[in-house]
Amino acid sequence: MPEYPEYVAAAVFAVGGVVHAVLAPHRFSTAVLFCLAVTSAGLGEAARSAETHPTVVTVLAVAALLMTLALGLLLLVDSIVLVRRYGPQASLLATGAAGCALLAVLGLDAVVQTAGGEVAGALMVAVNAAAGYLSLLFLAFTVYVFVRGRSTPPPETTHVVVLGAGLNGDRPGPLLRRRLERALAVDDAGAPDADGVVFVVSGGRGDDEVRSEADAMADYLRARGVAADRIVREDRSVNTGQNLRFSAALMDRTASGHRATVVTSGFHVYRTALLARRAGVLVHVVGAPTSPAYWLSATLREFAAVLWLDRLPLIGLSLLLAVPVATAVFQR
């Protein structure tokens, strides 16, 4: 077995990332492979330098500590601000819990450093590797959705699908209004002599809503000057997958050769594109702006959803943790 197998793993992950970047440059899985490579290289450097250059280990540890501390505090403060503004919603409390979990890792590190012990030390290596990898991956994900959320629709767009969000009474709430305004901006960006796009407003009626989101969106667009014959309602969907499938079915029945752009919130762009690809729905996805205070919490929620939906990041985490575990076993 190589003396420092973490370097071998890092090289394998890096090569996979390069190949994936060439074949599928816009996929988030490319970032997953590079984050695995960086984390594995960090583990290898820490193990090597612990024997020859302890100062390097100290610098790496301090850098990781500061990154974890900053991210943990940022999530915790953001959760407190949002809970005070909107009340104790589950997603907002989860943001605070994620921040507390990162801070707890730092506390455990301090305890293990004080108490010592080979088993506890090996356990903390695994915990720190997992926390570091997930933190790095989350930072990569935020950059990814920030960039993808600001992409521009193709000029040949014929239909704009607006995904529903919560209502405020019988009218679109702030999040949904921003999506509708982004859809109107897509229409305004078209060529002056071209026909206006067709708006497909997609959203059913939730259990706590007095009307369907599609009806509320249609009224909003008409109030902004959009003719009724340019609005198509899809009022049966209750999740993003249904939004995409039902809207695609409506467009297929009414307009052959359509080119659709889906408008959602910026933090939701990647998961929407992922679900569209899996459903075989050919669309371009663009994002609408979100309140800065809400953006971080919403992005964290999307990150957790993507981890569950994609599974590659969690498989990568298992492979990452297998390296130090195998090293400990073979070196006994």
Secondary structure, DSSP 8 states (H G I E B T S, - for coil): --S-HHHHHHHHHHHHHHHHHHH-TT-HHHHHHHHHHHHHHHHHHHHHHHHH-HHHHHHHHHHHHHHHHHHHHHHHHHHHHHHHHH-S-HHHHHHHHHHHHHHHHHHHHHHHHHH--HHHHHHHHHHHHHHHHHHHHHHHHHHHHHHHTT----TT--EEEEE---EETTEE-HHHHHHHHHHHHHHHTS-TTS---EEEEE----TT-SS-HHHHHHHHHHHTT--GGGEEEE----SHHHHHHHHHHHHHHH-TT--EEEEEEGGGHHHHHHHHHHHT--EEEEEE---HHHHHHHHHHHHHHHHHHH-HHHHHHHHHHHHHHHHHHHT-
